[in-house]
Amino acid sequence: MSFPCIEAGRNFRPDRHLPFLIGQRRFGWIRAGDAGLLAQWPQVFELPGAAVRLAPALDSVESRTAALDPVCRALAESGNVRGWRNERYTIRNSFAEQPLALIERAAARFFGTLTFGVHANGIVAGADGMPRLWIARRSLSKFIDPGKFDNVVGGGIGWGYGITETLVKECWEESGIPAQLANRATPGRTIHLLAEIPEGVQREQIFVHDLPLPVDFKPAGQDGEVSEHRLVSIAEALALIADGEMTVDASLVTLDWLLRSGYADPQSPKLAGIDALFDGVPVDVG
C-alpha cells in the first residue's frame, strides 16, 4: 500500500463535476451539486447543463473580476465558500499565462481553478551524517488542516507575487528565516495536484525548494500561523507521512526531496504512483 498522500493527490472524479469555462476553454471544475447555486446570477454565468460558462459579455479581466467579486462574497455569506482571506488569486491555466480574472483566494477551490504554491524543505546537516528536517505544526486556528504538520515553509502565490518573492516572504512569516538564508534555496520538482476536498477541488502546482539551514538556526513563526517547529529525523518524517499527521502537500514535498536525495527507494511499494504527481504530468488543463 502506498503512502496515503499519493492517492489523495489525485483523488478526483470528473463525472462528479462540471467544467468551468471561459470561452471554449476549461479553467476549473465545479461540483455538480454546487453548480445550481450559480443560477441566481444569470448575467454572470450560463448553465447549459453540461458545463458552467462565464457570460461571453464579460470580455476583460476587469469585467470578469468585477462580476465574480459579489458572487464570491454571497457564496461566503451563505457558507458555500469558507475561510475568506482577502487575497487575490488568478484564473489561468499556467503560471506563465496572464490571468483572465482575479478571484478571492477562498473561492478558488469552489470554482476548481488552478492555484500555485511554494514550499521549502528545511534541511539541517546531522552529526551522524544523516540530515534532519525542520517541520512546522499548523496553528489550530488555521481553516485548512489545523494542527497538522507542514514543511518549514509553505504558502500560496497571490497575484502580483513571483515564486522567489513568495518564498522569501513565507520564509520570514512562517519561520523567521531571513532573506539571506531564504535565497539559498534551490528548486526541486513541481508537484501537480488534482483532488476533491471539502472546499471543492484543489487544482494546484507546488514549486518545491530545498533550503539548507545552519545547525544553530531555530525557526520562529512571525504571523501566528505556526504553533511549533520540530526538528525530525528522516525516519520520523516518514512515520508522520504514513500516519497522515502531515498535510498532503507537505508529505509530497518531503517525499520529493527524499527521492531526489537518495534517501527513499523509488521502487518501494509505498511510493507507487508518485511519479504521476511530479514534473511532466501536468494538472488537468482545459
Secondary structure by P-SEA (a helix, b strand, c coil): cccaaaaaacccccccbbbbccccccccccccccccccccccccccccccbbbcccccccaaaaaaaaaaaaaaaaaaccccccccbbbbbcccccccccccccccccccccccccbbbbbbbbbbcccbbbbbbbbcccccccccccccccbbbbbcccccaaaaaaaaaaacccccccccccccccbbbbbbbbccccccbbbbbbbbbbbcccbbbbbccccccbbbbbcaaaaaaaaaaccccaaaaaaaaaaaaaaccccccccccccccccccccccccc
